[in-house]
Amino acid sequence: MSSLTDHAENLVARAVTGRAPALPTAVFLALGTGGSEATGVTGEPAGNGYARQRVTFTGTGPQQNTDTVRFTFTAASGTFTHAGLFDAVAGGNPLTWAALPAAAPVTGPGTLSINPGALTVTAD
């Protein structure tokens, strides 16, 4: 996930110029069907048990998720092709986004899991 959103680019710009922006205290992973620098993930589902999931990262350079991230669905919700980070569990500001390595179809009730270390955030 190296595609920073416009909001995240502005945070970095303020930080490197000594303006001390308010940084997120937690980040939440979202799934969607697309993405852009302006909006982060697009096509985020609503309903069917879907909710953004809090993610914890570790690392001294590239950041990787420390725990399995689990999205639970109560019904079919489509095919997800992108993931992104936000600074809130709902609404909030988009931070970064990327295409998933493979499309993830949700064809009925179940759980979509992302293993520890599978999400990497870089500033490239």
N, CA, C and O atoms as CSV, one atom per row, in Angstrom:
chain,resi,resn,atom,element,x,y,z
A,1,MET,N,N,0.833,-1.176,0.000
A,1,MET,CA,C,0.000,0.000,0.000
A,1,MET,C,C,0.881,1.243,0.000
A,1,MET,O,O,1.131,1.845,1.044
A,2,SER,N,N,1.337,1.608,-1.169
A,2,SER,CA,C,2.192,2.779,-1.208
A,2,SER,C,C,1.533,3.971,-1.880
A,2,SER,O,O,2.166,5.017,-2.021
A,3,SER,N,N,0.295,3.848,-2.293
A,3,SER,CA,C,-0.404,4.967,-2.907
A,3,SER,C,C,-1.037,5.825,-1.816
A,3,SER,O,O,-2.109,5.504,-1.304
A,4,LEU,N,N,-0.364,6.916,-1.468
A,4,LEU,CA,C,-0.895,7.823,-0.457
A,4,LEU,C,C,-2.036,8.635,-1.053
A,4,LEU,O,O,-1.996,9.014,-2.223
A,5,THR,N,N,-3.038,8.893,-0.249
A,5,THR,CA,C,-4.138,9.750,-0.683
A,5,THR,C,C,-3.696,11.207,-0.587
A,5,THR,O,O,-2.652,11.514,-0.013
A,6,ASP,N,N,-4.494,12.088,-1.149
A,6,ASP,CA,C,-4.192,13.516,-1.058
A,6,ASP,C,C,-4.082,13.938,0.413
A,6,ASP,O,O,-3.191,14.707,0.772
A,7,HIS,N,N,-4.982,13.436,1.258
A,7,HIS,CA,C,-4.956,13.793,2.679
A,7,HIS,C,C,-3.637,13.369,3.318
A,7,HIS,O,O,-3.031,14.148,4.053
A,8,ALA,N,N,-3.185,12.145,3.047
A,8,ALA,CA,C,-1.932,11.653,3.633
A,8,ALA,C,C,-0.727,12.433,3.101
A,8,ALA,O,O,0.202,12.723,3.854
A,9,GLU,N,N,-0.738,12.770,1.823
A,9,GLU,CA,C,0.356,13.572,1.266
A,9,GLU,C,C,0.439,14.927,1.964
A,9,GLU,O,O,1.537,15.418,2.230
A,10,ASN,N,N,-0.709,15.537,2.263
A,10,ASN,CA,C,-0.717,16.812,2.979
A,10,ASN,C,C,-0.189,16.653,4.405
A,10,ASN,O,O,0.511,17.534,4.904
A,11,LEU,N,N,-0.520,15.527,5.071
A,11,LEU,CA,C,0.033,15.266,6.413
A,11,LEU,C,C,1.553,15.186,6.364
A,11,LEU,O,O,2.235,15.774,7.203
A,12,VAL,N,N,2.083,14.463,5.386
A,12,VAL,CA,C,3.542,14.317,5.246
A,12,VAL,C,C,4.181,15.674,4.964
A,12,VAL,O,O,5.208,16.010,5.552
A,13,ALA,N,N,3.584,16.447,4.076
A,13,ALA,CA,C,4.135,17.760,3.742
A,13,ALA,C,C,4.200,18.660,4.979
A,13,ALA,O,O,5.195,19.351,5.194
A,14,ARG,N,N,3.138,18.650,5.791
A,14,ARG,CA,C,3.147,19.468,7.007
A,14,ARG,C,C,4.187,18.946,8.005
A,14,ARG,O,O,4.835,19.733,8.694
A,15,ALA,N,N,4.344,17.626,8.082
A,15,ALA,CA,C,5.302,17.052,9.029
A,15,ALA,C,C,6.740,17.412,8.664
A,15,ALA,O,O,7.524,17.792,9.534
A,16,VAL,N,N,7.093,17.293,7.370
A,16,VAL,CA,C,8.485,17.560,6.989
A,16,VAL,C,C,8.814,19.051,6.980
A,16,VAL,O,O,9.982,19.421,6.870
A,17,THR,N,N,7.810,19.903,7.093
A,17,THR,CA,C,8.073,21.342,7.187
A,17,THR,C,C,7.927,21.849,8.617
A,17,THR,O,O,7.872,23.056,8.852
A,18,GLY,N,N,7.866,20.918,9.574
A,18,GLY,CA,C,7.840,21.282,10.984
A,18,GLY,C,C,6.518,21.826,11.477
A,18,GLY,O,O,6.483,22.507,12.502
A,19,ARG,N,N,5.431,21.549,10.780
A,19,ARG,CA,C,4.130,22.103,11.173
A,19,ARG,C,C,3.340,21.194,12.100
A,19,ARG,O,O,2.236,21.550,12.513
A,20,ALA,N,N,3.886,20.018,12.441
A,20,ALA,CA,C,3.299,19.104,13.425
A,20,ALA,C,C,1.802,18.864,13.222
A,20,ALA,O,O,0.984,19.316,14.023
A,21,PRO,N,N,1.446,18.149,12.146
A,21,PRO,CA,C,0.025,17.866,11.922
A,21,PRO,C,C,-0.510,16.877,12.953
A,21,PRO,O,O,0.261,16.159,13.590
A,22,ALA,N,N,-1.808,16.843,13.111
A,22,ALA,CA,C,-2.445,15.850,13.975
A,22,ALA,C,C,-2.451,14.518,13.227
A,22,ALA,O,O,-3.114,14.373,12.200
A,23,LEU,N,N,-1.715,13.564,13.748
A,23,LEU,CA,C,-1.613,12.255,13.108
A,23,LEU,C,C,-2.661,11.300,13.666
A,23,LEU,O,O,-3.112,11.472,14.799
A,24,PRO,N,N,-3.057,10.288,12.879
A,24,PRO,CA,C,-4.041,9.325,13.370
A,24,PRO,C,C,-3.502,8.562,14.582
A,24,PRO,O,O,-2.309,8.266,14.652
A,25,THR,N,N,-4.374,8.249,15.526
A,25,THR,CA,C,-3.984,7.430,16.680
A,25,THR,C,C,-4.355,5.972,16.455
A,25,THR,O,O,-3.911,5.097,17.199
A,26,ALA,N,N,-5.164,5.704,15.436
A,26,ALA,CA,C,-5.528,4.342,15.047
A,26,ALA,C,C,-5.857,4.382,13.561
A,26,ALA,O,O,-6.264,5.418,13.035
A,27,VAL,N,N,-5.676,3.238,12.882
A,27,VAL,CA,C,-6.035,3.151,11.471
A,27,VAL,C,C,-6.929,1.934,11.257
A,27,VAL,O,O,-6.837,0.941,11.978
A,28,PHE,N,N,-7.798,2.032,10.246
A,28,PHE,CA,C,-8.806,1.017,9.980
A,28,PHE,C,C,-8.749,0.618,8.517
A,28,PHE,O,O,-8.715,1.469,7.628
A,29,LEU,N,N,-8.739,-0.684,8.280
A,29,LEU,CA,C,-8.665,-1.210,6.927
A,29,LEU,C,C,-10.061,-1.311,6.330
A,29,LEU,O,O,-11.000,-1.769,6.981
A,30,ALA,N,N,-10.181,-0.876,5.086
A,30,ALA,CA,C,-11.440,-0.947,4.340
A,30,ALA,C,C,-11.221,-1.783,3.088
A,30,ALA,O,O,-10.106,-1.858,2.571
A,31,LEU,N,N,-12.272,-2.402,2.610
A,31,LEU,CA,C,-12.260,-3.117,1.340
A,31,LEU,C,C,-13.100,-2.346,0.335
A,31,LEU,O,O,-14.026,-1.629,0.713
A,32,GLY,N,N,-12.777,-2.495,-0.948
A,32,GLY,CA,C,-13.560,-1.819,-1.965
A,32,GLY,C,C,-13.332,-2.405,-3.339
A,32,GLY,O,O,-12.657,-3.422,-3.499
A,33,THR,N,N,-13.909,-1.744,-4.330
A,33,THR,CA,C,-13.816,-2.200,-5.714
A,33,THR,C,C,-12.933,-1.310,-6.576
A,33,THR,O,O,-12.842,-1.517,-7.786
A,34,GLY,N,N,-12.284,-0.327,-5.973
A,34,GLY,CA,C,-11.396,0.565,-6.705
A,34,GLY,C,C,-10.719,1.507,-5.734
A,34,GLY,O,O,-10.830,1.352,-4.518
A,35,GLY,N,N,-10.001,2.507,-6.291
A,35,GLY,CA,C,-9.332,3.474,-5.428
A,35,GLY,C,C,-8.753,4.628,-6.217
A,35,GLY,O,O,-8.561,4.541,-7.429
A,36,SER,N,N,-8.475,5.729,-5.496
A,36,SER,CA,C,-7.846,6.900,-6.105
A,36,SER,C,C,-7.132,7.702,-5.022
A,36,SER,O,O,-7.406,7.545,-3.833
A,37,GLU,N,N,-6.213,8.565,-5.454
A,37,GLU,CA,C,-5.483,9.409,-4.499
A,37,GLU,C,C,-6.419,10.339,-3.743
A,37,GLU,O,O,-6.177,10.650,-2.577
A,38,ALA,N,N,-7.473,10.780,-4.389
A,38,ALA,CA,C,-8.383,11.728,-3.737
A,38,ALA,C,C,-9.271,11.053,-2.692
A,38,ALA,O,O,-9.520,11.624,-1.630
A,39,THR,N,N,-9.750,9.843,-2.984
A,39,THR,CA,C,-10.763,9.232,-2.126
A,39,THR,C,C,-10.284,8.007,-1.365
A,39,THR,O,O,-10.985,7.539,-0.467
A,40,GLY,N,N,-9.118,7.474,-1.692
A,40,GLY,CA,C,-8.716,6.190,-1.124
A,40,GLY,C,C,-9.541,5.111,-1.776
A,40,GLY,O,O,-9.743,5.141,-2.990
A,41,VAL,N,N,-10.024,4.158,-1.004
A,41,VAL,CA,C,-10.829,3.058,-1.527
A,41,VAL,C,C,-12.172,3.580,-2.008
A,41,VAL,O,O,-12.793,4.423,-1.359
A,42,THR,N,N,-12.615,3.071,-3.152
A,42,THR,CA,C,-13.956,3.360,-3.654
A,42,THR,C,C,-14.741,2.053,-3.689
A,42,THR,O,O,-14.155,0.970,-3.674
A,43,GLY,N,N,-16.038,2.154,-3.735
A,43,GLY,CA,C,-16.885,0.972,-3.786
A,43,GLY,C,C,-16.893,0.185,-2.488
A,43,GLY,O,O,-17.049,-1.037,-2.495
A,44,GLU,N,N,-16.725,0.889,-1.367
A,44,GLU,CA,C,-16.760,0.224,-0.065
A,44,GLU,C,C,-18.180,-0.277,0.206
A,44,GLU,O,O,-19.141,0.467,0.008
A,45,PRO,N,N,-18.326,-1.527,0.656
A,45,PRO,CA,C,-19.670,-2.068,0.854
A,45,PRO,C,C,-20.382,-1.440,2.049
A,45,PRO,O,O,-19.761,-0.839,2.925
A,46,ALA,N,N,-21.683,-1.596,2.056
A,46,ALA,CA,C,-22.510,-1.166,3.191
A,46,ALA,C,C,-23.430,-2.326,3.540
A,46,ALA,O,O,-24.059,-2.912,2.659
A,47,GLY,N,N,-23.508,-2.656,4.812
A,47,GLY,CA,C,-24.393,-3.733,5.245
A,47,GLY,C,C,-23.764,-5.104,5.131
A,47,GLY,O,O,-22.559,-5.229,4.912
A,48,ASN,N,N,-24.580,-6.131,5.281
A,48,ASN,CA,C,-24.153,-7.528,5.205
A,48,ASN,C,C,-23.040,-7.863,6.193
A,48,ASN,O,O,-22.212,-8.736,5.932
A,49,GLY,N,N,-23.023,-7.159,7.338
A,49,GLY,CA,C,-22.045,-7.435,8.378
A,49,GLY,C,C,-20.709,-6.747,8.201
A,49,GLY,O,O,-19.852,-6.821,9.082
A,50,TYR,N,N,-20.516,-6.066,7.056
A,50,TYR,CA,C,-19.227,-5.429,6.781
A,50,TYR,C,C,-18.954,-4.270,7.734
A,50,TYR,O,O,-19.851,-3.486,8.042
A,51,ALA,N,N,-17.712,-4.168,8.196
A,51,ALA,CA,C,-17.236,-3.018,8.961
A,51,ALA,C,C,-15.734,-2.917,8.749
A,51,ALA,O,O,-15.049,-3.932,8.622
A,52,ARG,N,N,-15.225,-1.698,8.711
A,52,ARG,CA,C,-13.769,-1.519,8.673
A,52,ARG,C,C,-13.168,-2.168,9.912
A,52,ARG,O,O,-13.803,-2.247,10.964
A,53,GLN,N,N,-11.928,-2.632,9.763
A,53,GLN,CA,C,-11.259,-3.325,10.858
A,53,GLN,C,C,-10.008,-2.574,11.285
A,53,GLN,O,O,-9.223,-2.124,10.450
A,54,ARG,N,N,-9.833,-2.444,12.599
A,54,ARG,CA,C,-8.638,-1.782,13.125
A,54,ARG,C,C,-7.417,-2.643,12.822
A,54,ARG,O,O,-7.461,-3.868,12.939
A,55,VAL,N,N,-6.330,-1.985,12.433
A,55,VAL,CA,C,-5.090,-2.675,12.086
A,55,VAL,C,C,-3.950,-2.063,12.886
A,55,VAL,O,O,-3.858,-0.843,13.024
A,56,THR,N,N,-3.083,-2.920,13.410
A,56,THR,CA,C,-1.871,-2.483,14.107
A,56,THR,C,C,-0.673,-2.862,13.246
A,56,THR,O,O,-0.610,-3.964,12.701
A,57,PHE,N,N,0.269,-1.945,13.131
A,57,PHE,CA,C,1.448,-2.158,12.297
A,57,PHE,C,C,2.719,-2.124,13.140
A,57,PHE,O,O,2.740,-1.577,14.243
A,58,THR,N,N,3.776,-2.723,12.595
A,58,THR,CA,C,5.089,-2.690,13.215
A,58,THR,C,C,6.144,-2.617,12.121
A,58,THR,O,O,5.875,-2.960,10.970
A,59,GLY,N,N,7.345,-2.169,12.478
A,59,GLY,CA,C,8.452,-2.093,11.537
A,59,GLY,C,C,9.246,-0.830,11.761
A,59,GLY,O,O,8.754,0.129,12.356
A,60,THR,N,N,10.474,-0.831,11.284
A,60,THR,CA,C,11.306,0.367,11.399
A,60,THR,C,C,11.369,1.129,10.089
A,60,THR,O,O,11.696,2.316,10.082
A,61,GLY,N,N,11.067,0.480,8.996
A,61,GLY,CA,C,10.967,1.104,7.677
A,61,GLY,C,C,9.577,0.836,7.169
A,61,GLY,O,O,8.612,1.429,7.651
A,62,PRO,N,N,9.456,-0.068,6.179
A,62,PRO,CA,C,8.106,-0.468,5.760
A,62,PRO,C,C,7.332,-1.028,6.947
A,62,PRO,O,O,7.877,-1.766,7.768
A,63,GLN,N,N,6.075,-0.673,7.023
A,63,GLN,CA,C,5.213,-1.105,8.130
A,63,GLN,C,C,4.374,-2.297,7.688
A,63,GLN,O,O,3.805,-2.288,6.596
A,64,GLN,N,N,4.293,-3.338,8.547
A,64,GLN,CA,C,3.494,-4.523,8.226
A,64,GLN,C,C,2.499,-4.784,9.345
A,64,GLN,O,O,2.778,-4.528,10.516
A,65,ASN,N,N,1.317,-5.306,8.961
A,65,ASN,CA,C,0.295,-5.609,9.968
A,65,ASN,C,C,0.781,-6.718,10.893
A,65,ASN,O,O,1.413,-7.677,10.450
A,66,THR,N,N,0.480,-6.578,12.184
A,66,THR,CA,C,0.965,-7.528,13.191
A,66,THR,C,C,0.026,-8.698,13.418
A,66,THR,O,O,0.474,-9.764,13.840
A,67,ASP,N,N,-1.255,-8.535,13.152
A,67,ASP,CA,C,-2.252,-9.564,13.449
A,67,ASP,C,C,-3.099,-9.852,12.212
A,67,ASP,O,O,-3.122,-9.071,11.261
A,68,THR,N,N,-3.791,-10.986,12.246
A,68,THR,CA,C,-4.741,-11.305,11.185
A,68,THR,C,C,-5.882,-10.291,11.223
A,68,THR,O,O,-6.408,-9.978,12.292
A,69,VAL,N,N,-6.259,-9.782,10.056
A,69,VAL,CA,C,-7.391,-8.868,9.928
A,69,VAL,C,C,-8.551,-9.700,9.387
A,69,VAL,O,O,-8.418,-10.364,8.359
A,70,ARG,N,N,-9.693,-9.662,10.081
A,70,ARG,CA,C,-10.845,-10.480,9.691
A,70,ARG,C,C,-12.071,-9.605,9.412
A,70,ARG,O,O,-12.515,-8.829,10.258
A,71,PHE,N,N,-12.595,-9.758,8.202
A,71,PHE,CA,C,-13.849,-9.122,7.818
A,71,PHE,C,C,-14.910,-10.210,7.817
A,71,PHE,O,O,-14.759,-11.219,7.128
A,72,THR,N,N,-15.979,-10.021,8.577
A,72,THR,CA,C,-17.056,-11.009,8.654
A,72,THR,C,C,-18.263,-10.504,7.876
A,72,THR,O,O,-18.696,-9.363,8.039
A,73,PHE,N,N,-18.797,-11.379,7.027
A,73,PHE,CA,C,-19.951,-11.036,6.201
A,73,PHE,C,C,-21.114,-11.956,6.535
A,73,PHE,O,O,-20.918,-13.141,6.804
A,74,THR,N,N,-22.321,-11.411,6.518
A,74,THR,CA,C,-23.529,-12.199,6.780
A,74,THR,C,C,-24.237,-12.608,5.494
A,74,THR,O,O,-25.183,-13.395,5.527
A,75,ALA,N,N,-23.780,-12.075,4.357
A,75,ALA,CA,C,-24.386,-12.376,3.063
A,75,ALA,C,C,-23.403,-12.027,1.956
A,75,ALA,O,O,-22.373,-11.401,2.207
A,76,ALA,N,N,-23.719,-12.427,0.746
A,76,ALA,CA,C,-22.890,-12.079,-0.406
A,76,ALA,C,C,-22.721,-10.557,-0.476
A,76,ALA,O,O,-23.662,-9.801,-0.234
A,77,SER,N,N,-21.499,-10.128,-0.813
A,77,SER,CA,C,-21.216,-8.686,-0.828
A,77,SER,C,C,-20.433,-8.240,-2.050
A,77,SER,O,O,-20.010,-7.086,-2.117
A,78,GLY,N,N,-20.229,-9.120,-3.014
A,78,GLY,CA,C,-19.519,-8.741,-4.224
A,78,GLY,C,C,-18.068,-9.191,-4.202
A,78,GLY,O,O,-17.652,-9.970,-3.346
A,79,THR,N,N,-17.313,-8.685,-5.159
A,79,THR,CA,C,-15.899,-9.026,-5.296
A,79,THR,C,C,-15.062,-7.790,-5.003
A,79,THR,O,O,-15.240,-6.741,-5.622
A,80,PHE,N,N,-14.156,-7.926,-4.060
A,80,PHE,CA,C,-13.300,-6.809,-3.655
A,80,PHE,C,C,-11.953,-6.906,-4.362
A,80,PHE,O,O,-11.357,-7.978,-4.464
A,81,THR,N,N,-11.494,-5.759,-4.844
A,81,THR,CA,C,-10.236,-5.711,-5.588
A,81,THR,C,C,-9.216,-4.776,-4.961
A,81,THR,O,O,-8.051,-4.776,-5.359
A,82,HIS,N,N,-9.638,-3.976,-3.980
A,82,HIS,CA,C,-8.763,-2.976,-3.373
A,82,HIS,C,C,-8.939,-2.941,-1.857
A,82,HIS,O,O,-9.967,-3.355,-1.323
A,83,ALA,N,N,-7.915,-2.438,-1.185
A,83,ALA,CA,C,-7.965,-2.203,0.258
A,83,ALA,C,C,-7.366,-0.834,0.528
A,83,ALA,O,O,-6.552,-0.336,-0.250
A,84,GLY,N,N,-7.778,-0.230,1.641
A,84,GLY,CA,C,-7.248,1.081,1.987
A,84,GLY,C,C,-7.346,1.332,3.472
A,84,GLY,O,O,-8.129,0.696,4.177
A,85,LEU,N,N,-6.538,2.269,3.937
A,85,LEU,CA,C,-6.545,2.652,5.344
A,85,LEU,C,C,-7.240,3.989,5.529
A,85,LEU,O,O,-7.087,4.908,4.724
A,86,PHE,N,N,-8.011,4.077,6.612
A,86,PHE,CA,C,-8.699,5.305,7.001
A,86,PHE,C,C,-8.353,5.613,8.448
A,86,PHE,O,O,-7.892,4.734,9.177
A,87,ASP,N,N,-8.571,6.849,8.868
A,87,ASP,CA,C,-8.279,7.235,10.257
A,87,ASP,C,C,-9.506,7.121,11.157
A,87,ASP,O,O,-9.493,7.617,12.284
A,88,ALA,N,N,-10.563,6.476,10.674
A,88,ALA,CA,C,-11.779,6.287,11.480
A,88,ALA,C,C,-12.479,5.005,11.046
A,88,ALA,O,O,-12.335,4.560,9.907
A,89,VAL,N,N,-13.239,4.418,11.967
A,89,VAL,CA,C,-13.971,3.184,11.665
A,89,VAL,C,C,-15.110,3.437,10.671
A,89,VAL,O,O,-15.530,2.513,9.974
A,90,ALA,N,N,-15.606,4.652,10.596
A,90,ALA,CA,C,-16.612,5.060,9.612
A,90,ALA,C,C,-16.331,6.511,9.248
A,90,ALA,O,O,-15.917,7.298,10.099
A,91,GLY,N,N,-16.551,6.863,8.006
A,91,GLY,CA,C,-16.234,8.225,7.576
A,91,GLY,C,C,-14.737,8.448,7.677
A,91,GLY,O,O,-13.952,7.607,7.237
A,92,GLY,N,N,-14.338,9.562,8.246
A,92,GLY,CA,C,-12.920,9.835,8.451
A,92,GLY,C,C,-12.186,10.199,7.169
A,92,GLY,O,O,-12.798,10.477,6.137
A,93,ASN,N,N,-10.856,10.191,7.260
A,93,ASN,CA,C,-10.005,10.577,6.143
A,93,ASN,C,C,-9.300,9.365,5.556
A,93,ASN,O,O,-8.789,8.528,6.300
A,94,PRO,N,N,-9.264,9.256,4.222
A,94,PRO,CA,C,-8.515,8.174,3.602
A,94,PRO,C,C,-7.019,8.458,3.702
A,94,PRO,O,O,-6.596,9.608,3.586
A,95,LEU,N,N,-6.216,7.415,3.918
A,95,LEU,CA,C,-4.780,7.587,4.085
A,95,LEU,C,C,-3.965,6.952,2.966
A,95,LEU,O,O,-3.065,7.589,2.418
A,96,THR,N,N,-4.267,5.710,2.624
A,96,THR,CA,C,-3.542,5.004,1.574
A,96,THR,C,C,-4.432,3.917,1.001
A,96,THR,O,O,-5.410,3.521,1.634
A,97,TRP,N,N,-4.107,3.432,-0.183
A,97,TRP,CA,C,-4.909,2.399,-0.828
A,97,TRP,C,C,-4.036,1.632,-1.805
A,97,TRP,O,O,-2.985,2.115,-2.225
A,98,ALA,N,N,-4.478,0.438,-2.162
A,98,ALA,CA,C,-3.762,-0.384,-3.140
A,98,ALA,C,C,-4.688,-1.478,-3.650
A,98,ALA,O,O,-5.688,-1.818,-3.018
A,99,ALA,N,N,-4.331,-2.016,-4.805
A,99,ALA,CA,C,-5.041,-3.175,-5.336
A,99,ALA,C,C,-4.649,-4.400,-4.516
A,99,ALA,O,O,-3.502,-4.526,-4.087
A,100,LEU,N,N,-5.594,-5.291,-4.303
A,100,LEU,CA,C,-5.300,-6.565,-3.662
A,100,LEU,C,C,-4.501,-7.425,-4.644
A,100,LEU,O,O,-4.630,-7.248,-5.855
A,101,PRO,N,N,-3.674,-8.359,-4.140
A,101,PRO,CA,C,-2.912,-9.217,-5.054
A,101,PRO,C,C,-3.812,-10.112,-5.910
A,101,PRO,O,O,-3.415,-10.534,-6.996
A,102,ALA,N,N,-5.011,-10.396,-5.426
A,102,ALA,CA,C,-6.001,-11.176,-6.177
A,102,ALA,C,C,-7.377,-10.711,-5.751
A,102,ALA,O,O,-7.574,-10.311,-4.603
A,103,ALA,N,N,-8.329,-10.761,-6.667
A,103,ALA,CA,C,-9.703,-10.399,-6.332
A,103,ALA,C,C,-10.217,-11.326,-5.236
A,103,ALA,O,O,-9.889,-12.512,-5.205
A,104,ALA,N,N,-11.032,-10.764,-4.331
A,104,ALA,CA,C,-11.568,-11.523,-3.196
A,104,ALA,C,C,-13.091,-11.527,-3.270
A,104,ALA,O,O,-13.734,-10.588,-2.800
A,105,PRO,N,N,-13.676,-12.572,-3.853
A,105,PRO,CA,C,-15.143,-12.642,-3.935
A,105,PRO,C,C,-15.759,-13.051,-2.603
A,105,PRO,O,O,-15.248,-13.937,-1.917
A,106,VAL,N,N,-16.853,-12.401,-2.247
A,106,VAL,CA,C,-17.636,-12.786,-1.075
A,106,VAL,C,C,-18.997,-13.207,-1.610
A,106,VAL,O,O,-19.835,-12.369,-1.945
A,107,THR,N,N,-19.204,-14.518,-1.686
A,107,THR,CA,C,-20.386,-15.067,-2.340
A,107,THR,C,C,-21.477,-15.493,-1.366
A,107,THR,O,O,-22.538,-15.962,-1.778
A,108,GLY,N,N,-21.210,-15.328,-0.072
A,108,GLY,CA,C,-22.182,-15.695,0.951
A,108,GLY,C,C,-21.607,-15.402,2.315
A,108,GLY,O,O,-20.550,-14.781,2.418
A,109,PRO,N,N,-22.283,-15.839,3.369
A,109,PRO,CA,C,-21.772,-15.608,4.716
A,109,PRO,C,C,-20.382,-16.223,4.886
A,109,PRO,O,O,-20.083,-17.285,4.339
A,110,GLY,N,N,-19.542,-15.532,5.656
A,110,GLY,CA,C,-18.200,-16.054,5.911
A,110,GLY,C,C,-17.252,-14.960,6.330
A,110,GLY,O,O,-17.657,-13.835,6.624
A,111,THR,N,N,-15.977,-15.313,6.352
A,111,THR,CA,C,-14.932,-14.394,6.796
A,111,THR,C,C,-13.857,-14.276,5.733
A,111,THR,O,O,-13.405,-15.281,5.185
A,112,LEU,N,N,-13.451,-13.063,5.444
A,112,LEU,CA,C,-12.321,-12.782,4.575
A,112,LEU,C,C,-11.179,-12.371,5.493
A,112,LEU,O,O,-11.307,-11.407,6.248
A,113,SER,N,N,-10.059,-13.097,5.436
A,113,SER,CA,C,-8.934,-12.840,6.352
A,113,SER,C,C,-7.706,-12.383,5.597
A,113,SER,O,O,-7.445,-12.824,4.477
A,114,ILE,N,N,-6.953,-11.491,6.227
A,114,ILE,CA,C,-5.665,-11.029,5.717
A,114,ILE,C,C,-4.624,-11.372,6.772
A,114,ILE,O,O,-4.690,-10.895,7.905
A,115,ASN,N,N,-3.667,-12.201,6.389
A,115,ASN,CA,C,-2.679,-12.727,7.331
A,115,ASN,C,C,-1.717,-11.667,7.842
A,115,ASN,O,O,-1.524,-10.640,7.192
A,116,PRO,N,N,-1.101,-11.909,9.022
A,116,PRO,CA,C,-0.069,-11.007,9.537
A,116,PRO,C,C,1.053,-10.848,8.503
A,116,PRO,O,O,1.478,-11.820,7.879
A,117,GLY,N,N,1.513,-9.635,8.339
A,117,GLY,CA,C,2.605,-9.343,7.401
A,117,GLY,C,C,2.166,-9.205,5.952
A,117,GLY,O,O,2.987,-8.880,5.094
A,118,ALA,N,N,0.888,-9.444,5.656
A,118,ALA,CA,C,0.413,-9.370,4.268
A,118,ALA,C,C,0.153,-7.941,3.820
A,118,ALA,O,O,0.136,-7.673,2.619
A,119,LEU,N,N,-0.050,-7.013,4.755
A,119,LEU,CA,C,-0.229,-5.589,4.429
A,119,LEU,C,C,1.079,-4.868,4.700
A,119,LEU,O,O,1.586,-4.897,5.822
A,120,THR,N,N,1.619,-4.233,3.696
A,120,THR,CA,C,2.842,-3.462,3.868
A,120,THR,C,C,2.584,-2.032,3.428
A,120,THR,O,O,2.082,-1.789,2.331
A,121,VAL,N,N,2.932,-1.090,4.290
A,121,VAL,CA,C,2.789,0.333,3.977
A,121,VAL,C,C,4.179,0.929,3.840
A,121,VAL,O,O,5.000,0.846,4.753
A,122,THR,N,N,4.430,1.534,2.679
A,122,THR,CA,C,5.694,2.228,2.439
A,122,THR,C,C,5.379,3.656,2.014
A,122,THR,O,O,4.232,3.974,1.697
A,123,ALA,N,N,6.370,4.496,2.007
A,123,ALA,CA,C,6.181,5.884,1.592
A,123,ALA,C,C,6.690,6.127,0.178
A,123,ALA,O,O,6.949,7.270,-0.199
A,124,ASP,N,N,6.834,5.076,-0.600
A,124,ASP,CA,C,7.309,5.217,-1.980
A,124,ASP,C,C,6.255,5.802,-2.869
A,124,ASP,O,O,6.490,5.989,-4.064
